[in-house]
Amino acid sequence: MRITAAVTENKNAPFVLTPLELDDPGPGEVIVRMVGSGLCHTDLVVRDQRYPVPLPAVLGHEGSGVVDAVGRGVSYVAPGDHVVLTFNSCGGCRMCLRGRPSCCDRFAACNFGGARDSDGAPLRRDSGTVHGLFFGQSAFATHALATERNVVKVDRSVPLELLGPLGCSVQTGVGAVLNSLRPEAGSSIAVLGVGPVGMSAVMAAAITGCDPIVAVDLNEQRLALAMELGATHVVRAGEGRTVSCLRDLAGGLGTDYCLETTAVPTVLRQAVDALNHGGTCGVIGAPGDGVDASIDMSRILFGRTVRGISEGDSVPRVFIPELITLYQRGRLPFDRLIRTYDFANINQAVEDFEKGTTLKSVLTFA
C-alpha cells in the first residue's frame, strides 16, 4: 500500500516526508493506521547514529492507531481495534519465556535491525529499500507494519492520539518505579532528569507513596511541573550540590532509591554517591554504545545496587492497560507532558523537543 513516511536519510539529517510502498501484512503481522506518534530521545539517538541502525530508515516507536489489516494467524486484534504500539520481542527466548520481554535475548534484532528476519525491509521506493520495523513499528508514517506481539489493544473511550507515549517513555518511567524498584511507601527516591521518562517516574513514586520524592534537573519549568505532579522537593542541577542536597533531604544518610534518566556519566556517579546503605540506583538513560561511567567502588559496598532498566521491566499487554486505568482515575496525568504537532511539522516538533521547550512531542495524523 502507498503511505507517507518521515524518512531519516542519513546521519544528523532532518526528517523528510516521502511516499513509500508498504508491504501487506504477513503471518503474525498487523497494519495500523496511525493516529498519534510520540517523539522519543531514542529516535534522535538513532538519527544521529549513536546506535547503529541502518539508514535510510523510518523511525518512531511510540505509535497509537487503528488496526487496518491483519495477516494470517493473528487472533489478538482485528480491523477497527484501537491499539498502542510498543517494543518488539521474539517470544521464544529464555527471557521472554520468563515473562521479561524487555530483556529479550534478541532485543537488538527485533527492534533495531530494520528488516524482517528473512524477507528484508517492508518499505520501498523507486530508488531502493528503506529500512523499517524500528521497534517493530516505524511509527513516523501514516501506516505502520507491526507484529501481533507488539500491539496492545486499548479502551476506545480514551483519546487515542495521546496514548503513543505509553508504549515507551511513560511505560519506562512508571515501570521503573512500580515494576523494577518497587519502593516501599515512605521510602525516599530521587529522579535525576525529569524529561518524559523521569516525569513519569515522579508520578509513579507519588502513586507508591514515596516520601521524599526529589526531582533533579537543569530546567526550572520542568522542576515546577514535577512539583505539581508529585515531587515533594526539587534540586537545581549544575550547581555542585546535587549529592549533598539529596543526602540532606533524605535525612542525612542518602536516598533509598535513585533513578538516572539522563545518560550522562557524571549524573550516574551522582546518583550512586547519593544512595544510602542498601540503596538502589536504576539506570534508564540511553547513551549510545561505548560510553563509560566512573563509579567509586567503595560506594557499592554495604549493599548498594546499580541495575539497568529497559522498558520499565513491563509486560506491555498487562501494563499498558493498567497505565490507562491509572490515567482514567486521575492518578497518572501523563497528558500534561504532551504537546501535539501535525505530522507535517515533525521537524518543528524535534526542534522544540531538543530545545526543551516541549517536554513530549506527539505527532498527530489527519
ZATORVO-112031 format. One line per field, with one value per residue (C-alpha): residue number from 1; residue in one letter; x, y, z. Coordinates in nm, 2 decimals, m for minus. Each point is the difference from the previous one (the first is absolute). Layout:
N
nr: c(NUM|...)
rest: c(A|...)
u: c(X|...)
v: c(Y|...)
w: c(Z|...)
***
This chain:
366
nr: c(1|2|3|4|5|6|7|8|9|10|11|12|13|14|15|16|17|18|19|20|21|22|23|24|25|26|27|28|29|30|31|32|33|34|35|36|37|38|39|40|41|42|43|44|45|46|47|48|49|50|51|52|53|54|55|56|57|58|59|60|61|62|63|64|65|66|67|68|69|70|71|72|73|74|75|76|77|78|79|80|81|82|83|84|85|86|87|88|89|90|91|92|93|94|95|96|97|98|99|100|101|102|103|104|105|106|107|108|109|110|111|112|113|114|115|116|117|118|119|120|121|122|123|124|125|126|127|128|129|130|131|132|133|134|135|136|137|138|139|140|141|142|143|144|145|146|147|148|149|150|151|152|153|154|155|156|157|158|159|160|161|162|163|164|165|166|167|168|169|170|171|172|173|174|175|176|177|178|179|180|181|182|183|184|185|186|187|188|189|190|191|192|193|194|195|196|197|198|199|200|201|202|203|204|205|206|207|208|209|210|211|212|213|214|215|216|217|218|219|220|221|222|223|224|225|226|227|228|229|230|231|232|233|234|235|236|237|238|239|240|241|242|243|244|245|246|247|248|249|250|251|252|253|254|255|256|257|258|259|260|261|262|263|264|265|266|267|268|269|270|271|272|273|274|275|276|277|278|279|280|281|282|283|284|285|286|287|288|289|290|291|292|293|294|295|296|297|298|299|300|301|302|303|304|305|306|307|308|309|310|311|312|313|314|315|316|317|318|319|320|321|322|323|324|325|326|327|328|329|330|331|332|333|334|335|336|337|338|339|340|341|342|343|344|345|346|347|348|349|350|351|352|353|354|355|356|357|358|359|360|361|362|363|364|365|366)
rest: c(M|R|I|T|A|A|V|T|E|N|K|N|A|P|F|V|L|T|P|L|E|L|D|D|P|G|P|G|E|V|I|V|R|M|V|G|S|G|L|C|H|T|D|L|V|V|R|D|Q|R|Y|P|V|P|L|P|A|V|L|G|H|E|G|S|G|V|V|D|A|V|G|R|G|V|S|Y|V|A|P|G|D|H|V|V|L|T|F|N|S|C|G|G|C|R|M|C|L|R|G|R|P|S|C|C|D|R|F|A|A|C|N|F|G|G|A|R|D|S|D|G|A|P|L|R|R|D|S|G|T|V|H|G|L|F|F|G|Q|S|A|F|A|T|H|A|L|A|T|E|R|N|V|V|K|V|D|R|S|V|P|L|E|L|L|G|P|L|G|C|S|V|Q|T|G|V|G|A|V|L|N|S|L|R|P|E|A|G|S|S|I|A|V|L|G|V|G|P|V|G|M|S|A|V|M|A|A|A|I|T|G|C|D|P|I|V|A|V|D|L|N|E|Q|R|L|A|L|A|M|E|L|G|A|T|H|V|V|R|A|G|E|G|R|T|V|S|C|L|R|D|L|A|G|G|L|G|T|D|Y|C|L|E|T|T|A|V|P|T|V|L|R|Q|A|V|D|A|L|N|H|G|G|T|C|G|V|I|G|A|P|G|D|G|V|D|A|S|I|D|M|S|R|I|L|F|G|R|T|V|R|G|I|S|E|G|D|S|V|P|R|V|F|I|P|E|L|I|T|L|Y|Q|R|G|R|L|P|F|D|R|L|I|R|T|Y|D|F|A|N|I|N|Q|A|V|E|D|F|E|K|G|T|T|L|K|S|V|L|T|F|A)
u: c(0.00|0.10|0.09|0.18|0.29|0.26|0.33|0.33|0.23|0.34|0.17|m0.12|m0.23|m0.35|m0.30|m0.14|m0.36|0.02|m0.25|0.08|m0.14|m0.09|m0.03|m0.32|0.00|0.15|m0.06|m0.02|0.01|m0.23|m0.04|m0.10|m0.13|0.18|m0.19|0.28|0.37|0.22|0.35|0.26|0.36|0.09|m0.13|0.26|0.28|m0.06|m0.04|0.35|0.13|0.10|m0.17|0.09|m0.34|0.03|m0.11|m0.20|m0.27|m0.34|0.02|m0.27|m0.08|m0.29|m0.28|m0.38|m0.26|m0.27|0.06|m0.05|0.08|0.14|0.20|m0.05|m0.02|m0.07|m0.27|0.07|m0.11|m0.24|m0.05|m0.15|0.16|0.18|0.36|0.32|0.32|0.29|0.34|0.03|0.14|0.05|m0.24|0.21|0.33|0.08|m0.08|m0.33|m0.11|0.07|m0.23|0.28|m0.04|0.18|0.32|m0.06|0.31|m0.08|m0.10|0.25|m0.10|m0.37|0.01|0.31|0.05|m0.21|m0.13|m0.18|0.22|m0.03|m0.21|0.19|m0.14|m0.37|0.04|0.11|0.02|0.12|0.36|0.01|m0.07|m0.07|0.05|m0.30|m0.14|0.18|m0.11|m0.22|m0.20|0.17|m0.28|0.11|m0.24|m0.36|m0.01|0.23|0.07|0.02|m0.02|m0.27|0.25|0.06|m0.36|m0.21|m0.37|m0.14|m0.32|m0.18|m0.12|0.35|0.14|0.19|0.23|0.15|0.08|0.31|0.25|m0.14|0.18|0.35|0.07|m0.29|0.02|0.37|m0.02|m0.30|0.11|0.35|m0.17|m0.30|0.16|0.38|0.08|m0.33|0.07|m0.18|m0.25|0.20|0.33|0.21|0.06|0.18|m0.06|0.30|m0.13|m0.37|m0.06|m0.30|0.15|0.10|m0.32|m0.19|0.22|m0.09|m0.37|0.05|0.19|m0.29|m0.24|0.22|0.01|0.38|0.11|0.20|m0.02|0.28|0.02|0.34|0.04|0.15|m0.33|m0.20|m0.33|0.04|0.07|m0.31|m0.21|0.16|m0.12|m0.36|0.02|0.12|0.35|0.04|0.33|0.21|0.38|0.14|0.28|0.32|0.08|0.23|m0.23|m0.21|0.14|0.01|m0.36|m0.13|0.16|m0.13|m0.35|0.00|0.10|0.37|0.08|m0.10|m0.29|m0.15|m0.05|0.14|m0.10|0.25|m0.17|0.24|0.27|0.26|0.28|0.06|m0.37|0.02|0.29|m0.20|m0.30|0.22|0.18|m0.33|m0.12|m0.02|0.11|m0.21|m0.12|m0.07|0.07|m0.20|0.17|m0.24|0.19|0.10|0.35|0.09|0.27|0.34|m0.08|0.19|m0.09|0.22|m0.13|0.17|0.02|m0.01|m0.35|m0.13|0.09|m0.26|m0.27|m0.02|m0.13|0.02|m0.24|m0.10|m0.36|m0.14|m0.36|m0.10|0.03|m0.35|m0.22|m0.17|m0.34|m0.04|0.17|m0.13|m0.37|0.10|0.15|m0.31|m0.21|0.22|m0.04|m0.38|0.00|0.21|0.30|0.23|m0.06|0.26|m0.20|0.15|0.33|m0.12|m0.01|m0.14|0.13|m0.14|0.21|0.11|0.17|0.22|0.32|m0.15|m0.11|0.36|0.15|m0.24|0.08|0.38|m0.02|m0.21|m0.29|m0.22|0.02|m0.16|m0.07|m0.28|m0.07|m0.36|m0.14|m0.31)
v: c(0.00|0.36|0.19|0.32|m0.03|0.23|m0.15|0.04|0.01|0.02|0.09|0.32|0.08|0.15|m0.22|0.01|m0.09|m0.26|m0.22|m0.37|m0.34|m0.21|m0.38|m0.18|m0.17|m0.34|m0.28|0.15|0.36|0.29|0.33|0.29|0.34|0.25|0.25|0.12|m0.06|0.12|0.13|m0.16|0.07|m0.34|0.11|0.28|m0.22|m0.22|0.29|0.11|m0.36|m0.04|m0.34|m0.17|m0.03|m0.02|0.30|0.12|m0.09|0.09|0.04|0.06|m0.25|0.15|m0.05|m0.02|m0.06|m0.22|m0.35|0.01|m0.36|m0.32|m0.28|m0.38|m0.14|0.33|m0.05|0.26|0.31|0.06|0.28|0.30|m0.07|0.29|m0.09|0.14|m0.12|m0.09|m0.17|m0.33|m0.33|m0.35|m0.18|m0.32|0.07|m0.07|0.35|0.03|m0.34|0.13|0.30|0.25|0.11|0.32|m0.21|m0.21|m0.18|0.13|0.35|0.17|m0.20|0.04|0.37|0.15|m0.24|0.20|m0.31|m0.33|m0.30|m0.15|0.22|0.33|0.34|0.06|0.35|0.09|0.29|0.04|0.07|m0.32|m0.14|0.21|m0.18|m0.04|m0.20|0.24|m0.14|m0.22|0.29|0.31|0.22|0.33|m0.09|0.01|m0.38|m0.24|m0.37|m0.16|m0.35|m0.16|m0.01|0.38|0.14|0.05|0.03|0.30|0.15|0.19|0.27|0.14|0.27|m0.22|0.27|0.04|m0.36|m0.06|0.10|m0.28|m0.24|0.13|0.31|m0.01|m0.38|0.03|0.26|m0.13|m0.36|0.08|0.09|m0.23|m0.31|0.03|0.19|m0.07|0.26|m0.04|0.27|0.27|m0.08|0.28|0.02|0.25|0.02|0.16|0.15|0.07|m0.03|m0.21|m0.32|0.17|0.19|m0.33|m0.15|0.30|m0.07|m0.37|0.08|0.21|m0.29|m0.23|0.24|0.08|0.29|0.19|0.01|0.21|0.12|0.11|0.20|0.30|0.13|0.21|m0.05|m0.37|0.02|0.20|m0.25|m0.28|0.16|0.02|m0.37|m0.15|0.11|0.12|0.18|0.11|0.05|0.22|m0.20|0.15|0.19|m0.26|m0.08|m0.29|m0.28|0.20|0.13|m0.35|m0.14|0.28|m0.03|m0.37|0.05|0.04|m0.36|0.00|m0.12|m0.35|0.02|0.21|m0.01|0.13|0.10|0.23|m0.23|0.24|m0.19|0.27|m0.01|m0.38|0.06|0.25|m0.24|m0.28|0.23|0.12|m0.34|m0.12|m0.34|m0.26|0.26|m0.08|0.21|m0.08|0.10|0.09|0.25|m0.11|0.14|m0.20|m0.26|0.03|0.26|m0.07|0.12|0.02|m0.12|0.00|m0.37|0.06|0.15|m0.34|m0.16|m0.03|m0.12|0.27|m0.12|0.14|m0.16|0.07|0.03|m0.05|0.10|0.01|m0.38|m0.02|m0.25|0.25|m0.19|0.00|0.33|0.25|m0.07|0.05|0.34|0.10|m0.09|0.22|0.28|m0.04|0.03|0.32|m0.16|0.01|0.32|m0.07|0.22|0.30|m0.09|0.01|0.27|m0.12|0.09|m0.08|m0.28|0.25|0.21|m0.29|0.20|0.28|m0.26|m0.12|0.35|0.08|m0.33|0.05|0.35|m0.11|0.23|m0.31|m0.29|m0.27|0.07|m0.21|m0.01|m0.02|m0.12|0.13)
w: c(0.00|m0.06|0.32|0.10|0.24|0.16|m0.13|0.17|m0.30|0.17|0.32|0.17|m0.29|0.04|m0.05|m0.36|m0.07|m0.28|m0.18|0.05|m0.08|0.31|m0.03|0.08|0.34|0.01|0.25|0.35|m0.12|0.03|m0.19|0.21|m0.12|0.21|0.21|0.23|0.03|0.28|m0.06|0.23|0.09|m0.15|m0.34|0.00|0.13|m0.30|m0.24|0.12|m0.04|0.36|m0.04|m0.33|m0.16|m0.38|m0.20|m0.18|0.24|0.14|0.38|0.26|0.27|0.21|m0.24|0.06|m0.26|m0.14|m0.14|m0.38|m0.10|0.16|m0.14|0.02|0.35|0.18|0.26|0.27|m0.20|m0.29|m0.25|0.19|0.33|0.18|0.08|0.15|m0.16|0.23|m0.02|m0.17|0.13|m0.13|0.24|0.01|0.17|0.36|0.12|m0.20|0.14|0.35|m0.05|m0.06|m0.37|0.06|0.06|m0.31|m0.12|m0.35|0.11|m0.24|m0.30|0.07|0.05|m0.18|m0.29|m0.25|m0.18|0.04|0.08|m0.35|m0.23|0.03|0.07|m0.05|m0.14|m0.36|m0.24|m0.35|0.11|0.21|0.35|0.31|0.33|0.22|0.29|0.24|0.34|m0.20|m0.14|m0.16|0.12|m0.18|m0.28|m0.09|0.03|0.19|m0.04|0.35|0.14|0.21|0.29|0.01|m0.03|0.31|m0.03|0.20|0.12|m0.28|0.24|0.06|m0.24|m0.24|m0.13|0.35|0.08|m0.20|0.28|0.21|m0.24|0.11|0.21|0.24|0.03|0.06|0.27|0.19|m0.04|0.14|0.32|0.02|m0.16|0.04|0.33|0.18|0.28|0.32|0.11|0.18|m0.16|m0.15|m0.37|m0.23|m0.37|m0.18|m0.33|m0.03|m0.37|m0.10|0.15|0.32|0.04|m0.04|0.27|0.23|m0.05|0.07|0.32|0.12|m0.08|0.21|0.29|0.00|0.23|m0.08|m0.38|m0.13|m0.36|m0.14|m0.32|m0.17|m0.13|0.24|m0.18|0.02|0.37|0.05|m0.18|0.19|0.32|m0.14|m0.10|0.33|0.09|0.36|m0.06|m0.30|m0.05|m0.26|m0.17|m0.11|0.32|0.15|0.29|m0.14|0.21|0.33|m0.06|m0.07|0.31|0.22|m0.14|0.08|0.37|m0.04|m0.09|m0.37|m0.21|0.00|m0.38|m0.29|m0.37|m0.25|m0.33|m0.17|m0.14|0.13|0.17|0.27|0.09|0.05|0.23|0.20|0.02|0.14|0.24|0.14|0.10|0.36|0.12|m0.18|m0.25|m0.37|m0.31|m0.31|m0.33|m0.28|m0.22|m0.35|m0.07|m0.32|m0.02|0.16|0.27|0.32|0.35|0.31|0.33|0.33|0.08|0.37|m0.05|m0.12|0.33|0.28|m0.22|m0.27|m0.34|m0.35|m0.25|m0.36|m0.08|m0.35|m0.09|0.36|0.03|m0.13|m0.17|m0.22|m0.05|0.37|0.10|m0.27|0.09|0.36|m0.08|m0.19|0.31|0.22|m0.25|0.00|0.38|m0.01|0.16|m0.31|m0.19|m0.27|m0.24|0.18|m0.15|m0.36|m0.27|m0.34|m0.34|m0.35|m0.16|m0.27|0.28|0.12|m0.02|0.21|0.25|0.01|0.04|0.29|0.17|m0.03|0.13|0.29|m0.07|m0.05|0.24|m0.21|m0.37|m0.15|m0.37|m0.11|m0.33|m0.17)
***
